[in-house]
C-alpha cells in the first residue's frame, strides 16, 4: 500500500540543541555552530542544512544554503556543524536538522534571530563549556 505524507509520524525533537559558540577569546573571536545531543541515545545519519536571510539597509539578503552530513553523534556529546562569521549575525541564521533514532526520522528547524548573538546574551554552553547562544 502506498503511504501518503500525512501518514508519516515525525516525533517532536527534544534533548537536542544548537548553539553558536565563541571559540576564541581574542578581540576578534572566531565563532562556530554546534549540534548538542543531550539524549542518552545516539543520533544517526545527521544532515544539517544552513542558510541566512533577512534585510540590511532596505535590501533583502539571502546566503547560499549549505548542507552538512555529520554522520552520527554519540549520546551526551556535541559536534561542530560549521564556522559562522559575525557579519551574518544581523540575519536570521536557520539550521534545519534531520536525523534518525532507531530507524525513525526526526526533523527540526532552529533559527538564531537577527542580533541575538551578542556578548550580553552569552551563557555557558553545556557539554562544550564555552560561552555562546543556545536554542533548546
Buried (B, 14 or more C-beta within 10 A) or exposed (E): EEEEEEEEEEEEBEBBBBBBBBBEEEEEEBBBBBBBBBBEEBBBEBBBBBBBBBEEEEEEBEBEEEEBEBEEBEEBBBBBBEEBEEEBBBBBBBBBBBBBBEEEEBEBEBBBBBEBBEEEEBEEBBBBEBBBBBBE
